[in-house]
Amino acid sequence: MLKRAFDIALSGAGLVASSPLWALFAAAIRLEDGGPIFFTQERVGRGGRPFTALKFRSMRPDAEAGVGAIQAAEHDPRVTRTGRFMRATAMDELPQLWNIFRGDMSFVGPRALRPGEIETGRNGVMERLEDVPGFATRVTVRPGLTGIAQVYARRDLPRRHKFRYDRLYVRRQSWWLDARLILLSFWISVLGTWEARGRKY
């Protein structure tokens, strides 16, 4: 209950305080290519329930045409100039404050994944992330805007391996761990190193 109260208070304050940034990024996105400002995507929430995640669009409007939903690579040509800055500072995820305020997400927790997402597993075989050991554990808590995996894991580490970090968070979650991860995330945003392939801070 305390964690949820904290999420509501901080996300509510964040929505009000960040409103000038919303206007700034909305104008920059629209001026760059005239496409939609927001990008919505179905994600898996607590208990496996789906919800719609809201983000500022950081890629071309046709980014998934012909290739489907693939994770952005380093120097991905689909990422716009405005999007490159937003992704480096995590400003593209600013609209997810609304998801936190609604209760779809928390500030800290495992990263929200897409339903039916697949990844190359052992021996090169494609498998659904829902079938990877540890998935059931990570959905016992609300997905987070940041978390242990987001802060400490390498950017290009396969997501199945990031589940180890997620399970660690579920076992050791506490008020102090959340506060530490939020402060580190803020510092990484200031540094603009969220897209770094190595250490982020």
N, C-alpha and C positions, 0 to 999 in steps of 0.2 A: 504493500500500500504506500509506503514511503517513497519507493522508487517511482511509482506511478505519479504520485503527487509532485515529485521533483521534475519528472518529465513534462507534466502539464505546465508547471510554473515556468520552467526554463524555456520550453518551446513557445509558450505564449509570449514571453518577454522577447524572445528571439524573433518571432514573427513581426512584432511591432518595431523593434530596433533595426531590423534588416530591410524594412520596406523601401528605403531609398536605393538599396542595392538591387532589389527586385526590379525597380523601374530602370535602373542603369543597364542591367544585363538583358532585360527584355528589349530595350532599344538597340543594344549592340547586336543581339541575335537577329532581330528583324532587319536591321540595316545591312548586315553582312550578306544574307542570301534571300531575304524575304519569306523564309519558311516559318513554320510554327515555332512559338516560343518555348512551349513545354513539350516534354516527352513523357508519355505514360507507359507503364509496363506492368503486367501482372507478376506478382511475387508471392512467395510462400511465407506465411506468417506463423505466429504461435499456434501449435497444435496442427500444423499443416494447412491451416485455412488460408485461402488466397486473398490478396488485397491488391489495390492498384497503387503502385509507387509513382510519385510525381517528381520529375527532375527538370532542370533547364536543359534544353536540347543542345548537345555539344558536338553532334555529328551532322553530316549532310542529311537532308530529309529522306534521301533514298539510300541511306547507309546499309540497310539490310537487303536491298533488292539484289537478287541473284546469288547472294552468299548466305542469307539467313542470319540467325542470331549468333554471331561469333564475338568473342571478347576482343576489345581493342588491343592492337599490338603496338610496340614502340614505334613512334613516328608514323602512326596509322594515317594514310591519306584521307580517310573518311572524316577525320576530326577537323572541325573548322578552326580558324584563327582564334575566335572568341572562345570556342570550346577548349582549345589547348590551355588557355589561361585558367578557365573555370575548372578543368579537371586537375590541373596542378595544385590549385588552391582548395579544391573540393567545393567550390562555389556552385557547381552544377547540381549539387545535392541539397542546396539551401531550401528548395521547396519541400523537402522531406520533413522539415519542421512541422508542416501541416499533418503529415502522416503520424508523427510523434504525438502531436496535440490530439489527434483523433483516437489514438490508441493502437494503431496498426503496428507501430514501431516504438522502440525505446532509444534513448541516446546511446546506450552501450549494449551490445549483444552481437551475436553472429550476423554476418552479412546476409541480407535477404536474397534468396536465389529465385530463379524463374522456375515455374512448374515444368517438369519433364526435361529439365536441362541435362545434357549429356556431356561426357568428357571421356577422353581416351584413358582407359584404366590399365591394369596389368596386361602384359603381353600384347599391347596395342589394340585390345578389344574395347569397343565403345560401350559405355554403361551409363545408366541414369544415375544422377547424383543421389536420388532418393534411395537407391539400392546400395550405396556405399555405407559401410559400417560407421556409425557415429551420426548419421543424418537424423535418426529418430531422437537422439539426445539433444541435438542443437535446436530442434523445433519445440522443445519444452519451455523455452523462454522467447520473449519477443525479439525479433531481429533488431539489430542496432545500426545507427548511423556510423558508429565506430565500434572498435572492439580490439581484442588482443591480436587477432589475425590481421585486421586492417592496419594496425600500428607496427607490429613486429615482423610479420611474414613478408618475404620477398614479393614484389608486385606480380611476377610471372610464375609464382609457385602454383602448381595445379591445385584446384579448389578442393579436391579430395584430401590433399595433405593439410590444407588449412583447417579441416575438420578437427584436427588434433588440438589446434589452438582454441577452437570453439568449445570442445569438450572440457578443456582446461578452464575456460571462463565459467561454464555452467557449474563446475565443481567448486570453484573458488570465488564466485561473485560476491562482492561486498561493496559497501558504500565507498570505502577508500580506494578500491581497485577502479571503480567507475570514475571517481574524481581524478585519479591519476591518468586514466585513458583519455578523458575529456580534455584535460590540460595538455597532454602530449599531442592530441589531435589538433588542438588550437595552434600549438607551436608549429606543427608540420604545415598547417595551412598558411601561417605567416611566412614560413620558409619557402612555400610553394613547391614542396618535394613529394606530394602524394604519388606522382607518376614515376618516381625514382625506382630503378630496378634493384637497387641495393638498400643500404640503410637510409631511412627517411629523415633522420634528425641527428 
